[in-house]
Amino acid sequence: MPRGDADGLRWVRAEVEGGGDGGCFEVAAGEGDMIHIRQTDEPDGIVTTTRANWQAFVLGVRNDEFDHFAAEPDPEPDPDRGP
């Protein structure tokens, strides 16, 4: 998306826990059913998806479907200790 087109969108910033401002996500509705997503610290890196895909993602977040991405990884097995 050209920078000029992005400037014409109404971007909505996600609330950040603790009130910080660095690296926030912003979302904007575009033409038709297009949804645009960017980070405040990289405003030229815009990801575009459909409204249906965005709604499915938001529903997944609300249902904790992505919590495993934020979980601590299992420690690597120690090859000297066996299974």
Order of alpha helices (4+ residues) and beta strands (2+ residues): alpha-beta-beta-beta-beta-alpha-alpha
